[in-house]
Amino acid sequence: MLVTLSTRGEAAPDFSHLLHKHPGRAQAFDLSVGTAHVFYPADKPAVCTVALLLEVDSIALARSKRYGADTQALSRYVNDRPYVSTSMLALAIGQVFRSAMAGSSESRPERAAAPMELDITLTSVPSEVDEHGVGLATRLFAPLGWDVDEVRRPLDETRPEWGDAATVGLRLRGSVRLSDALRQLTVLLPVLDDAKHYWVGDDEVGKLLRRGEGWLAEHPLRDLITTRSLAHQRSLVADATTRLTGSEEDATTGPVAETETTTATKTETETPLYRRRAEAVLTALADTGARTVADVGCGEGALLRHLVADRTFTTIIGTDVAPRELERAERRLHLDEAGDAQRARVRLLQSSVTYSDDRLAGLDAIVLMEVVEHVDPERLPALETSVFAAARPRAAVITTPNAEHNVRFERLAAGCFRHPDHRFEWTRAEFRSWATAVGDRHGYTVEFRPIGDDDLEVGPPTQLALFRRLDGSETRA
């Protein structure tokens, strides 16, 4: 898989600074799907071109059982996956050009914030044709201001009766901010392919909304984009559509396939896991009588909105290491429209879970909902110190995926994590061992609760630990 990005004119000398990749050497990055190579075919004052070549590990993909349970199926070994741009290339772009996609550049902040003339080429991209003969790539990228060229070649030039190939050579030209261009690529490439190589969970909604900010809500193919991006999961599509449109209407009435990713019962399918997780956390907080709470690693405020709606909580703090997430949380909570009392009740703070923060000391409860698995294992002692030694709340609630349950997710390849940013995923025994040791070291009792249907063989999809401090009585509502 190959993608090149070029710019000409006065922006060319700044291009490598925005990409955070040195033009003087080729670089290689190990990814879960293979190796990404970054190099510069051209680096001149008048033109600069960067290339990202993804070398897919086809053997590892075949062994992952991604293509079904039939291990003898020939299609698992003979296919176009290593050559056609898909979600694997989107993942590579998102990880290799992460800083550029965030729009950050200390040395060239003005250039990063401004549109530039970009020329993007992809060698092979799926692009189904509609009844008018227009390719899907054109219908996706043209409304965003791109000039789109699709070159469709014969499947075999010596056998014209076979017709044209299903893929095209794609060229995009336009005046676009580099960060916007990269975010659009990471969202739309999997839409063209209508498949993702990793399991799609509820946190994918937040990622889609972040990357689609400023353009997705008004896109004429918004429903198609959200449906394919979220693997046709009705509940996730409904949530994304509601948050994009600001409407509470049922967004599941469109042409969305009823795709099951787990052997869960119909009841669990109707109540998405992310909602059951929030409900479990709120129940645990109620059981402790907490009134002052911090949601550490709050993201864009998925849990905060539930806390704000409950007047039991008199002080609510949301922290995140990313300022953009806090900005989104502020918008989602409509704090700009809130009165003085509400603004005094809710505070959003930039903070890291691995660093002690005096502003979190003395609270009734601290919540880490789906946070610990995003922390490098060697940084877990720092997390433990910041939460249980420095902040030392009366209670703490921690949720994390149960790795044993992953086999129940049909779209999740064997041996893969539920999200590309997860540093690890614990089994029930591993989570109990870690949490119990933390409680023993800092004077907390620990109670473990399942979230989601508790499978007799592999346990629940998510596990929760409720810590209660031994030397402090629970608060009373």
C-alpha positions, -999 to 999 in steps of 0.1 A, spaced: 0 0 0 14 33 -10 3 69 -5 23 101 -14 16 136 -3 31 166 -21 31 204 -18 46 231 -40 56 267 -36 63 285 -4 49 257 18 74 231 5 103 240 28 80 236 58 64 204 48 88 180 66 85 202 98 47 197 98 51 160 92 76 156 120 97 133 98 133 141 87 137 143 49 173 132 51 167 96 60 143 68 54 124 56 85 106 24 94 78 19 120 66 -14 133 28 -16 134 4 -43 143 -2 -50 106 33 -49 93 60 -22 87 55 14 75 83 30 56 85 68 53 108 85 28 110 116 6 111 111 -32 115 149 -35 127 175 -11 134 208 -29 126 244 -22 99 243 -49 84 209 -42 83 184 -13 69 149 -15 66 124 13 58 87 7 43 62 31 47 26 20 30 0 42 45 -35 40 17 -57 52 26 -89 71 3 -112 50 13 -143 69 4 -128 103 -29 -116 89 -37 -151 76 -28 -167 109 -50 -142 127 -82 -160 114 -95 -126 103 -111 -142 73 -133 -166 91 -132 -199 109 -123 -220 79 -85 -223 82 -83 -240 48 -101 -213 29 -79 -202 -1 -92 -166 1 -73 -162 34 -40 -166 15 -48 -154 -20 -63 -119 -19 -56 -83 -26 -52 -71 10 -15 -63 9 -19 -41 -21 -52 -22 -19 -55 8 5 -77 -1 34 -81 5 71 -46 -9 75 -32 21 56 -55 44 76 -40 30 108 -5 36 95 -13 72 85 -29 78 119 1 64 139 30 75 117 17 110 111 0 114 145 15 148 154 7 162 119 -29 149 121 -33 167 154 -23 200 137 6 207 161 39 222 151 61 242 175 84 254 148 57 262 121 24 269 140 11 293 115 18 270 86 1 241 104 -31 262 109 -33 273 73 -45 255 41 -18 245 16 -19 232 -19 -18 194 -15 -15 167 -41 -22 132 -27 -19 99 -47 -29 64 -38 -19 36 -61 -49 12 -55 -82 21 -39 -116 4 -39 -142 27 -56 -176 11 -65 -195 29 -93 -230 42 -88 -258 41 -114 -244 73 -129 -210 58 -134 -194 80 -106 -169 62 -83 -174 62 -46 -140 79 -40 -152 109 -60 -185 110 -41 -167 109 -8 -138 134 -14 -153 159 -39 -178 174 -13 -148 182 9 -133 205 -18 -109 180 -35 -104 177 -72 -106 140 -77 -92 119 -105 -99 82 -106 -80 60 -131 -97 27 -135 -77 1 -155 -87 -32 -170 -85 -62 -148 -62 -78 -174 -51 -58 -204 -48 -90 -224 -83 -101 -215 -106 -71 -221 -137 -93 -218 -130 -95 -180 -138 -59 -176 -123 -32 -154 -107 -37 -120 -127 -29 -89 -99 -6 -77 -87 28 -91 -56 49 -89 -67 79 -69 -54 115 -70 -66 143 -48 -57 179 -53 -69 208 -32 -61 237 -8 -66 220 26 -49 220 60 -26 191 63 -42 179 95 -76 179 79 -64 160 49 -48 133 71 -80 130 92 -101 127 61 -79 99 47 -80 79 79 -118 81 80 -126 76 43 -102 49 33 -120 22 54 -153 35 41 -141 28 5 -132 -7 15 -162 -12 38 -141 -33 62 -118 -28 92 -91 -52 102 -97 -47 139 -127 -50 162 -149 -20 163 -160 -10 198 -179 19 213 -147 40 216 -146 40 178 -175 65 179 -154 91 197 -125 86 173 -148 90 143 -163 122 157 -129 136 165 -115 129 130 -147 140 114 -150 173 133 -158 202 110 -169 182 79 -186 149 87 -219 163 100 -226 181 68 -213 155 44 -239 143 19 -228 107 25 -227 111 63 -250 81 69 -228 58 46 -196 70 63 -209 65 98 -224 31 90 -193 17 73 -169 33 98 -187 17 127 -189 -18 110 -227 -16 105 -233 -18 143 -268 -3 147 -263 11 183 -230 27 175 -243 43 143 -273 56 162 -251 72 189 -227 88 163 -256 102 143 -273 116 174 -241 133 185 -234 146 150 -269 161 144 -277 170 180 -310 151 177 -324 125 200 -343 108 172 -337 71 165 -310 70 140 -314 33 133 -341 36 107 -318 40 78 -303 12 57 -280 -2 85 -273 -39 85 -280 -57 118 -245 -68 124 -237 -88 155 -201 -87 168 -207 -108 198 -228 -137 209 -246 -114 233 -283 -117 239 -307 -94 222 -311 -74 254 -274 -66 255 -274 -57 218 -303 -32 224 -283 -17 254 -248 -10 241 -219 -20 262 -207 16 266 -240 25 282 -240 -5 305 -205 5 315 -216 40 324 -245 26 343 -222 3 363 -199 32 372 -228 53 384 -241 24 405 -207 19 421 -205 57 429 -240 56 444 -230 26 465 -202 47 480 -223 77 486 -198 99 467 -207 135 461 -174 149 449 -160 130 419 -132 132 393 -134 114 360 -97 109 351 -91 105 314 -125 119 307 -121 122 269 -149 142 254 -172 137 284 -191 105 278 -193 98 316 -193 135 326 -227 142 310 -242 115 333 -225 129 363 -237 164 355 -273 152 351 -273 138 386 -276 165 412 -262 142 439 -227 151 427 -219 185 440 -183 187 426 -174 171 393 -139 173 378 -130 160 344 -93 156 335 -76 146 303 -41 150 289 -54 163 256 -67 199 254 -88 191 224 -107 164 243 -114 189 271 -127 214 245 -150 188 231 -162 179 266 -169 216 273 -190 218 241 -208 185 248 -217 197 283 -228 231 270 -208 248 298 -207 280 278 -244 282 282 -245 271 319 -251 294 348 -226 304 374 -237 276 398 -233 249 372 -199 262 361 -187 263 397 -199 227 400 -180 213 370 -143 218 363 -123 206 333 -86 203 339 -56 193 318 -38 166 337 -21 132 333 -31 101 352 6 92 357 15 125 374 3 136 409 -22 165 408 -30 183 441 -63 195 426 -76 159 428 -68 154 465 -95 147 491 -123 138 467 -150 112 476 -142 92 444 -120 90 414 -131 71 382 -108 56 356 -132 43 330 -114 24 302 -81 43 310 -55 19 325 -52 -2 293 -40 30 275 -11 34 299 23 17 292 28 -12 317 60 4 330 39 36 339 13 17 360 33 23 392 31 60 385 -6 58 379 -10 39 412 10 66 431 -9 95 416 -44 80 423 -40 60 455 -11 77 473 -13 114 462 -50 120 455 -61 92 479 -99 94 474 -124 76 497 -133 54 468 -120 46 433 -138 29 403 -117 13 376 -131 -4 345 -111 -22 318 -117 -48 291 -117 -85 299 -92 -100 275 -107 -135 279 -140 -122 264 -123 -111 232 -130 -145 216 -167 -137 216 -162 -108 192 -164 -122 157 -147 -91 141 -118 -91 165 -88 -110 151 -72 -136 174 -44 -121 195 -54 -85 187 -65 -58 212 -99 -42 210 -84 -8 201 -51 0 184 -41 24 213 -44 -3 240 -10 -11 255 -23 -43 271 -56 -61 280 -59 -80 313 -76 -113 320 -98 -115 350 -71 -131 371 -45 -105 360 -68 -76 368 -77 -91 402 -41 -96 410 -31 -61 401 -61 -44 419 -58 -65 450 -21 -57 453 -28 -20 449 -55 -21 475 -32 -40 500 -4 -14 495 -26 16 500 -52 5 525 -83 -2 503 -107 -31 500 -115 -42 465 -148 -55 451 -150 -69 416 -181 -65 394 -190 -77 359 -202 -53 332 -223 -68 305 -235 -104 303 -212 -126 325 -203 -155 301 -199 -188 320 -167 -196 301 -149 -163 294 -166 -139 318 -181 -104 310 -168 -81 283 -158 -55 308 -146 -58 344 -149 -33 372 -130 -29 405 -145 -8 433 -119 4 458 -130 16 493 -105 32 516 -102 14 550 -95 45 571 -123 66 557 -160 62 561 -182 65 530 -199 98 525 -236 101 528 -258 117 502 
